[in-house]
Amino acid sequence: MSSSAPAGAAPPAVRVLLVEDDDLMRRSFAVALERYGYAVGVAADGLTGLELFRDESFDLLILDVMLPGLDGIGLCRRVRETSLVPVLMMSARGDGLDVVAGLEAGADDYVVKPVDTYVLVARIRSLLRRATYAPVPAPGNTAAEARPPEGRALVFGDLTIDTEGMEVAVAGSPVALTPTELKLLLEFAARPGVVLERHTLLRDVWEYGWDGDSRVVDLCVQRLRRKLGRDRIETVRGFGYKLRR
């Protein structure tokens, strides 16, 4: 495009796949994202989106829930069979069932249409930061104190977390986590045994600067439990969650 990107625009190398069946909305979203420096691939239905995803390399996917052929939730499930790429779902209704189904299928976050461009870009940037996340020391700790000893990792029972290699294993078997799941786990691992409230996790993991939907936390915790073991993350009713030491 000939127009210059706004200040703070994303590097041109960042590739986004947008799957949206509404022609006008698809074009307007694509143009808006390109203005911010993203390279955008588009598809009008789920099966075409899946084919494009398999044929090309993308850094992030934006999937509408209501798609002809293969809907966005089914598409997300198919993507998660082979990839941990960040996925942002869009719902026209903001329906609770849509939100829950999308997050259970493996989506990292969602937005409700109509959505302002700056909100969409903020969610994209947050997801991309999680995909390249590196832990930082907790307040009051030096980097040396926060880093595990050389050649060692964080260990909680049969759960092992390599904070430098960003790898997780249970009983010695590798566990594949999405960037959001990994960052959530690292938040728990930084303060084992400490109850973390949902609004704190929304701020620190999802980077919501306002009151967000706590269901994204609850469903991401459920996905972690399925992968790590149901007893690893404990619910403290009325407060939040904590990682068992």
N, C-alpha and C positions, 0 to 999 in steps of 0.2 A: 504494500500500500504506500501511497505517496505521502500521507500525513505522518508527522513525527509522533513518536510514542511519548506519553506523559512522563514526567519525572518519576523515577523509581520503577520504570517499566521492567518487565521480566526479560531475561536474555532471550534472543531469538531462538536459541536451541531448545527451549522448553516447548514440547509438543503436547497439545491437548486434543483429545477426541471428544467431539460434541455429538451426541445422538439425541435428536429432537425431531418429532414428526411435523410440527407446525412450521411451515415454510418461512413465514415472516419472523417468528421468534428465532428460528435457527439462523437466519441471515443476520438478524440484529445482534444476537449473542456473538456470532463469529466475527462480525465487524468490530464490535466493542472489544473483544479479547485481542484481536490483531492490533488494535490501537495501543494496547498495553504491551505489545511485543511478543505475544504468544503466536506460535505457528499452529493453526487450527485445522484439523481434519473433521469433516462433517458426514453424518449419515442420517437418513430420514426414517429408518426402521431398525429394529433390533438385530435381525439377521445380517443386514448389510453392515451394521456397526461391528458385529462379531467378526465378520470376514475382514473388515478393514483393520481391526485390532490384531488379528492373527497375521495379516500380511505386512503390517508396518509397526514401527516402534513408537510408543507414546509414553509420556511422563505422567499423565493424569487423564482420567476419564470423567466426563460429565454426562450422566444418563437420566433422561426423563423416565418417569415411572410408567406412564401410559404410552406405549409404543405398539404399532401394528406388528403382527407376526410374533416376534419374541419380545415380551415386555421388558422394561428396564430391570426389574427384579430378577427375571430369568437370565437376562444378559449378564448381570452382575455375578450371579452364581456360576455361569459358564466361564467368565473371566477369572474368578477365584479358583477354578480348577487348576489353573496353570500359572497365575500371576498374582503378585502382591501389590501391583500398581495402585496408587491412591484413587479412590472412586468417590465422586460427589453425586448424590442423587438429587433430582429435582421433582417436586410434586406440585401439581396445580391446585390440589385441594388442601394440602397440609393435613390430610386425613391420618389419624393415628395408626390405622392399619397399614397404610402406605409406608409411613415412617418406620414402624416396627419391622415390616417385611423387608424393607430395603436394608436396614442396619443388620438384621439377622442374616441376610444374604451375603454380607461382607462389606457393605459400603462403610466409608469412614465418617461421612457427615452428610447433611442434606440441607437444601434450601427450599423455600416455598415460593412458587411463582404467583404473581409477578415479583421479580427480584431486581433491585437496583444493581447496576453494573458494579459499583464500588463494593457492595456487599458480596457479590459473586467473586470478584477479584480477591477480596480479603479472605474468603474461604479457600480459594485456590492457593494463595500464598501460604496460608497456614498449613494446608495439606503438604505442599512441597517442602516446607521447612521440616515437617515431621519426617519426610522421606529422606532427608539428609541430616537428621538429628544427631547431635553429639552431646552427651551429658555435661552439665556444668556443675561446679561445686555448690552445695547447699550453703545458704547464708551462714557465715561464721567459720566455714571450712576452707582450707587452702586447697589448691588443685591437687597437691601431693597427698593430702589427707583423704580426698574424695576418691582418688584413683586406687583400684585394687593393687596389691603388691604384684611385682613383675611375675608373669607366668601363672598368676592365679586369677580367679573370678569370684563374683558374688555367689554364695551357695546357701540355699535354704532347703534343707532336707535333700530330696532328690532333684531339686530345681537348681540349675546352674545358669548364671547369666554372665556372659563375656561382654563387659561394657566397652571394650576397645574394638573387638571384632564384631560387635552387635549380633551375637549369636546366642541362642537359648537352647537348652537341652533339658529333658526330663528323663531321669534314670539313664543318662548317657545317650539318649536318642535325640537328634536334632528336632526342633519344633519351629515350623515356619510361621512367623507372625507378620501381619501387616505393619506398616510404619506407625499407625495409630495404636495398635495393640502393643507394639514394642515400647513406644514412649509411655503409655499408660503403665506398663509393667515396671519400667525404670523409675517412674514416680513412686510407685509402691516400694520398690527395692531400695530407694534412697532413704526411706523412713519405715523400715520394717517394724510391725507392731503398733504403728501410729495410725489412728483413724484419720482418713482423708475424706473430707466432705465433698459432696458432688459438685458444689459450686466452685470449690478449689480446683478440682480436677478439670472442670469445664474451662477455667481460666488458664491453667498450666499446660494442659494437653491440647485442648481444642482452641485455645486462645480467644475465647469469647470475652469481649470487653463489656458485655451486658448479660442479663439473665438469659441463659440458654436453656435448651430442652434437656433435662436431666436423663431422658430416656437414652440419649446417645451414650452416656456413661454406663447406665445399667446394662444395656445390650452389649457394649464392648466388654464389660466385665464378664457377662455370660459367655462370650466367645472365648475369652481367656481361660475361663474355668473348663470349657470343653477341651481346650488344648493342653492345659497344665495340670488339670485335676480339680475336682469340684471343691475340695477343702482348702486349696491353696490361698484363695482370697476370701476372707470372712466378711459377711455383712454385719454391720452394727446398726440395728434398726433405729431409725430416726436421726442417724448421723451420717453414715457413709460406709466406707470399706477400709480394710487393712490387710496387709500381707502377713501371713503367719510366719513367725521366725523359724 
